[in-house]
Amino acid sequence: MSKIGFIGAGSMAEAMIAGLLKGKVYKPEEVIVANRSNSSRLEQLTKMYGIKTTHHKESLVKEASIIVLAMKPKDVQAGIDGIQGLIENQLIVSVLAGISFETITNILGKQTAIVRAMPNTSAAIGKSATAIAASKDVTRNQIENCKSLFEAIGICKLVEEEQLDAVTGLSGSGPAYIYYLVEAMEKAAVEVGLDSEVARELIVQTLVGASEMIAQSDKHPSQLRKEVTSPNGTTEAGITILQERGFEESLVSCIKRATERATELKIMFEDELITTDKK
């Protein structure tokens, strides 16, 4: 029986587990989760999902054909130590931001099939925008299997590893940009006289509706925007202020800076791992 094992029991692991079980990609008895010491967390996951949990990652690796690295990036060395000799034909799936194929391969001490994935926090409700990159040892069948994992919690796109920093800056951090937009819209709504709860519902539905329009229409977003913007109307008045305040330039700079920071953190993680390894 094909099983999937998670080393790490945090929020991303739980979001994936919930999506996989809900989408019937795996049965509860086919899912195993390991962490080092948090027994109450493992008991919670077992109670909620009926899955198997353990403190012994070695037993997990022996049972699972797919192993998901879901610990904190700084704990990747400790998370992998002890299982190197047990890795044979399993697919390694890493959801660790900033940890490269090369770093994982070096810790494992061998070439093996690795997929790096960058989901976002909307995985918790099955709406993640995920990108994956595959190492040269990953087969086409393994890529398809991996895509099905992440399609259970949203959408999944295949990219090159060097594009993952851009994905991090765009969709990985993207939910925060939207939440920030909603904060500003809600603040403005209250200032022009609306009740905050009413404003929140109107804003959320506006975002949902606009997203669905983009998803279902074959028109470019710029065309959809123009169709809402009547000459000398209210929308044009609002858009003019955004243009004057550099809205587009700010958002472009935001995503570029987040992408740069993803690259910086990747270098920092790798330097820390090299330093620790030399001690």
Secondary structure, DSSP 4 states (H G I P E B T S, - for coil): ---EEEE--SHHHHHHHHHHHHTTSS-GGGEEEE-SS-HHHHHHHHHHH--EEES-HHHHHHH-SEEEE-S-GGGHHHHHTT-GGG-SSPEEEE--TT--HHHHHHHHTS---EEEEE--GGGGGT-EEEEEEE-TT--HHHHHHHHHHHHTTEEEEE--GGGHHHHIIIIISHHHHHHHHHHHHHHHHHHTT--HHHHHHHHHHHHHHHHHHHHH-SS-HHHHHHHH--TTSHHHHHHHHHHHTTHHHHHHHHHHHHHHHHHHHHHHHHHHHHHHHH-
